[in-house]
Amino acid sequence: MLTEDQRGWLDANAEALDASDVRASVVVPWLGGSGLLRHGVPEVQGGRGGPLSDAIESVSQVAEHSVAAAFVFWGQRVLIELLLASDNEGLRARHLHALLQGQGAGASGLSNAMKFLSGIETLNIRATARDDGRGWILDGTVPWCTNLRPGDFLAAMAVERADGAPPMIVALPHDRAGLQRSSDLDLMALRGTHTASLRLDGVKIERDDLLAERASAYLPRVRPAFLGLQCGLSIGLARAALAVAERRVGAGRDVLLAPILAVKTRLEDLVRALKDGVDSGLFVAEAHQLFRIRLALHESVHQALQMELQASGGRAYHQDLPGGFARRWRESAFIPIVTPSVTQLLGELAKRDAKVTAGVPA
């Protein structure tokens, strides 16, 4: 799926995207120019067609070279998917083409919403009806949001309603009055991802800004894409580590070959299960199966990095030698905490298992 030139571009920029923000603004235009954002998007909407699993594979292949670039890819591609799933044709018409082209940045600020969907958090943004009856006024925060390219982004977020009506999902452009972006967050890695927080003070919206008027019906439909594309980060990182481990087996380390191949086989089995479940629609109703795959992929990343470290020996500990192990090690620290985190998923599955044991419908 990736060309040799595209792999070369990612390899040349991977360290800079991990360590600083100096190259952050070029990622989205590069993704758009490469055509990678169009995988899994219907041709009638300007895409290349194919199933959503094609998009997951493209995120995975980018993550093999740079998890930072893949994280930006994920944010952009999720917002594209949110527009495709929306009934708001006007909103889609205004923004989809620019997002596919990489001319605008798409930010999915739905981490809080996904936790809300699972009953873990309340929503951080509140909508109050406007006196003129033309919409709502929003106040609140989005503590963590990726791909907020300064001066040029569209951000999705969930809001509760002061009147007790069901929560909504909105999409706001960067220049909406009252919408404030923080400086980029001071992260230990993935610094070239334009990750920041948002504050909303009296932001006016109308129905034209709604991705969905009822979040409870919309979020379960888009969750497989949100999580499935996110799994591409784990898949690519694990594949990259295992590839290095396989190359370095030898010189007394051939004992590692069997466990490396076992981890590789297990990883690709998970990839197939993920793609099949996303494309078939299974995970809309059976979200717990997607949660288990996400957890298993996290474990595959951990195992793959251990295999790379053991196969590389002391060489992996040298920052002045080529190979990228230190970057992959930092990248791997993000996998268990990205929303929904490993801890949150374990909690969700524990609640479900308790209901099954008690004979309560899960």
C-alpha positions in Angstrom: 0.0 0.0 0.0 2.9 2.4 0.9 5.3 3.2 -1.9 9.1 3.1 -1.4 9.1 6.9 -1.5 6.4 7.1 1.1 8.3 4.8 3.4 11.4 6.8 2.9 9.6 10.1 3.7 8.3 8.6 7.0 11.7 7.1 8.0 13.3 10.5 7.3 10.8 12.3 9.5 10.1 9.8 12.2 12.6 11.0 14.8 11.6 14.7 14.3 7.9 14.0 14.6 8.5 12.1 17.8 10.8 14.6 19.5 9.6 18.1 18.4 6.9 20.0 16.6 9.1 21.4 13.8 7.6 19.0 11.2 4.1 18.8 12.7 2.3 20.9 10.1 3.5 18.9 7.1 2.0 15.6 8.1 -1.6 16.2 7.1 -0.8 17.7 3.7 1.6 14.8 3.1 -1.2 12.3 4.0 -3.6 14.1 1.7 -1.1 14.3 -1.2 -0.2 10.7 -0.9 -3.8 9.6 -1.2 -3.7 7.5 2.0 -6.7 9.3 3.5 -8.9 8.0 0.7 -8.7 4.3 1.5 -12.1 3.0 2.7 -13.9 6.1 1.6 -16.7 5.5 -1.0 -15.7 6.7 -4.5 -18.9 8.8 -4.7 -17.5 10.7 -1.8 -14.1 11.3 -3.4 -12.4 8.2 -2.0 -10.7 5.1 -3.4 -13.5 2.8 -2.3 -12.9 -0.5 -0.5 -13.8 -1.5 3.0 -12.8 0.3 6.2 -10.2 -2.4 6.8 -8.2 -0.9 3.9 -8.0 2.3 6.0 -6.9 0.3 9.0 -4.1 -1.3 7.0 -2.9 2.0 5.7 -2.7 3.4 9.3 -0.8 0.3 10.3 1.7 0.6 7.5 2.4 4.3 8.4 2.8 3.3 12.1 5.5 0.8 11.1 7.6 3.8 10.4 6.2 6.5 12.7 3.5 6.2 15.3 3.4 10.0 15.5 2.5 10.3 11.8 0.0 7.4 12.3 -1.6 9.1 15.3 -2.2 12.2 13.2 -3.5 9.9 10.4 -5.9 8.3 12.9 -7.3 11.7 14.0 -7.8 12.9 10.4 -9.3 9.6 9.2 -11.7 9.3 12.2 -13.1 12.8 11.5 -13.6 11.8 7.9 -15.5 8.7 9.1 -17.6 10.8 11.4 -18.6 13.0 8.5 -19.4 10.0 6.4 -21.6 8.6 9.1 -23.5 11.8 9.7 -26.9 12.7 8.3 -25.8 16.3 8.0 -25.1 16.5 4.3 -24.3 20.2 4.5 -21.6 19.8 7.1 -20.1 16.9 5.0 -20.2 19.0 1.8 -18.4 21.9 3.5 -15.5 19.9 5.0 -15.0 16.5 3.5 -13.1 17.4 0.3 -10.6 19.6 2.2 -10.0 16.8 4.8 -9.4 14.2 2.1 -7.0 16.6 0.4 -5.1 17.3 3.6 -5.9 21.0 3.2 -7.7 21.1 6.5 -6.9 19.2 9.7 -9.5 16.9 11.4 -9.5 16.4 15.2 -11.6 13.8 16.9 -12.1 15.1 20.4 -14.3 12.2 21.4 -12.2 10.5 24.0 -14.5 12.0 26.7 -17.5 10.8 24.6 -16.2 7.2 24.4 -15.7 7.1 28.2 -19.2 8.6 28.6 -20.7 5.9 26.3 -19.2 3.3 28.7 -20.4 5.1 31.8 -16.9 6.1 32.9 -17.1 9.9 32.7 -19.7 12.6 32.4 -19.4 14.9 29.4 -17.1 18.0 29.8 -19.1 20.3 27.5 -22.6 21.7 28.3 -25.1 23.1 25.7 -27.6 25.8 26.8 -30.4 26.8 24.5 -29.9 30.3 22.9 -32.4 33.0 23.7 -33.0 33.5 20.0 -34.0 29.9 19.5 -31.5 29.3 16.8 -29.3 26.8 18.5 -27.1 26.5 21.6 -24.3 28.0 23.5 -21.4 25.7 24.5 -19.1 25.9 27.6 -16.5 23.4 28.7 -13.2 21.8 27.8 -11.6 19.1 25.7 -8.5 18.2 27.8 -6.8 16.2 25.0 -7.2 16.5 21.3 -4.8 15.5 18.5 -4.3 17.1 15.1 -5.3 20.6 16.1 -3.2 22.3 13.5 -3.0 26.0 14.5 -5.3 28.2 12.5 -6.8 25.4 10.5 -8.8 22.5 12.1 -12.2 21.1 12.5 -12.8 19.4 15.8 -15.5 16.9 16.8 -16.8 16.8 20.4 -19.7 15.6 22.5 -21.9 17.9 24.5 -24.6 17.4 27.1 -27.7 19.5 27.1 -28.8 21.6 30.0 -32.5 20.9 29.2 -32.0 17.1 29.8 -32.3 16.1 26.2 -29.9 13.5 24.8 -26.3 14.6 24.3 -25.2 15.7 20.8 -22.0 15.5 18.7 -20.8 18.7 17.1 -18.0 19.7 14.8 -16.5 23.1 15.2 -14.0 25.0 13.0 -10.9 26.6 14.5 -12.2 30.2 14.1 -15.5 29.9 15.9 -15.8 32.7 18.4 -15.1 31.5 22.0 -13.2 28.4 20.9 -9.7 28.6 22.4 -6.7 26.2 21.6 -4.0 25.8 24.2 -0.3 25.5 23.4 0.8 22.0 22.3 0.9 19.6 25.3 4.4 18.8 26.7 4.5 15.1 25.8 7.3 12.7 26.3 7.0 11.6 22.7 4.7 12.1 19.7 5.4 15.8 19.9 4.8 16.4 16.2 1.1 15.7 16.4 -0.4 19.1 17.3 -1.9 17.6 20.5 -3.5 20.3 22.6 -6.6 21.1 24.7 -9.6 23.2 23.8 -11.7 25.5 25.9 -15.2 26.7 24.9 -16.5 29.9 26.4 -19.9 30.9 25.1 -19.4 29.2 21.7 -22.5 29.6 19.6 -23.7 26.7 17.4 -26.7 25.9 15.2 -28.0 22.7 13.8 -25.7 23.0 10.8 -22.8 22.2 13.2 -24.3 18.9 14.4 -22.7 15.6 13.4 -25.5 13.9 15.3 -28.3 15.2 17.4 -28.5 11.9 19.4 -25.0 10.8 20.5 -26.4 7.6 22.0 -27.4 6.3 18.6 -24.4 7.7 16.7 -21.5 6.8 18.9 -22.0 3.0 18.8 -22.1 3.1 15.0 -18.8 5.0 14.7 -17.0 3.3 17.6 -15.7 0.4 15.5 -14.0 2.9 13.2 -12.7 5.0 16.1 -11.2 2.0 17.8 -10.4 -0.1 14.7 -8.3 2.7 13.1 -6.7 3.3 16.5 -5.6 -0.4 16.5 -3.5 0.4 13.5 -1.0 2.1 15.8 -0.4 -1.1 17.7 -0.3 -3.3 14.6 2.3 -1.2 12.9 4.5 -0.7 15.9 4.4 -4.5 16.7 5.2 -5.3 13.0 8.1 -2.9 13.0 9.7 -4.3 16.2 9.2 -7.9 15.0 10.8 -7.2 11.7 13.9 -5.8 13.4 14.0 -8.8 15.8 13.9 -11.2 12.9 16.7 -9.5 11.1 18.9 -9.6 14.2 18.3 -13.2 15.3 21.6 -15.0 15.1 25.0 -14.7 16.7 23.9 -16.9 19.6 20.3 -15.5 19.6 18.7 -18.1 17.3 16.9 -19.4 20.4 14.6 -16.3 20.0 13.4 -17.3 16.5 10.5 -19.5 17.6 9.0 -17.0 20.1 9.4 -14.2 17.6 7.5 -16.2 15.0 4.8 -17.1 17.6 4.2 -13.5 18.4 4.1 -12.7 14.7 1.6 -15.4 14.0 -0.6 -14.3 16.9 -0.4 -10.7 15.8 -1.6 -11.4 12.2 -4.4 -13.6 13.6 -5.6 -10.6 15.6 -5.3 -8.4 12.5 -7.5 -10.7 10.5 -10.1 -10.9 13.3 -10.1 -7.1 13.6 -10.6 -6.5 9.9 -13.3 -9.1 9.6 -15.2 -7.7 12.5 -15.0 -4.1 11.4 -16.0 -4.9 7.8 -18.9 -7.2 8.7 -20.4 -4.8 11.2 -20.0 -7.3 14.1 -18.4 -4.8 16.5 -21.4 -2.4 16.4 -23.4 -4.9 18.5 -20.5 -6.9 19.9 -18.2 -4.1 21.1 -16.7 -6.4 23.8 -15.0 -8.5 21.0 -13.3 -5.4 19.7 -12.2 -4.4 23.2 -10.6 -7.9 23.6 -8.7 -7.5 20.3 -7.5 -4.0 21.3 -6.2 -5.5 24.6 -4.5 -8.4 22.8 -2.8 -6.0 20.4 -1.5 -4.0 23.3 0.1 -7.3 24.6 1.5 -8.0 21.2 3.2 -4.6 21.2 4.8 -5.4 24.5 6.0 -8.8 23.4 7.3 -7.5 20.1 9.4 -4.8 21.8 10.8 -7.3 24.2 11.7 -9.6 21.2 13.4 -6.6 19.5 15.3 -5.7 22.6 16.5 -9.2 23.3 17.5 -9.8 19.6 19.4 -6.5 19.4 21.1 -6.8 22.8 23.2 -3.8 23.9 22.9 -2.2 20.5 19.3 -1.3 21.3 20.5 0.8 24.2 22.8 3.0 22.1 21.1 6.2 21.0 24.0 6.9 18.6 23.4 3.8 16.6 20.7 3.6 13.9 17.6 1.4 14.4 14.9 3.5 16.1 14.5 1.2 19.1 14.5 4.1 21.6 11.7 5.9 19.6 9.6 2.7 19.4 10.0 2.2 23.1 8.7 5.7 23.8 5.9 5.1 21.2 4.9 1.9 22.9 4.3 3.8 26.2 1.4 5.5 24.5 -0.5 2.4 23.5 -1.9 1.4 26.9 -3.1 5.0 27.7 -4.7 6.1 24.5 -8.5 6.3 25.0 -10.0 3.9 25.7 -7.1 2.9 27.8 -6.1 -0.6 28.8 -7.4 0.0 32.3 -10.8 1.3 31.0 -11.2 -1.7 28.7 -10.4 -4.1 31.4 -13.0 -2.5 33.6 -15.6 -2.6 30.9 -15.0 -6.3 30.2 -15.0 -7.1 34.0 -18.4 -5.4 34.3 -19.7 -7.4 31.3 -18.3 -10.7 32.6 -20.0 -10.1 35.9 -23.3 -9.6 34.2 -22.9 -12.7 32.2 -22.0 -14.7 35.3 -25.1 -13.3 37.1 -27.3 -14.2 34.1 -28.0 -10.6 33.3 -28.1 -9.6 29.6 -24.8 -7.8 28.8 
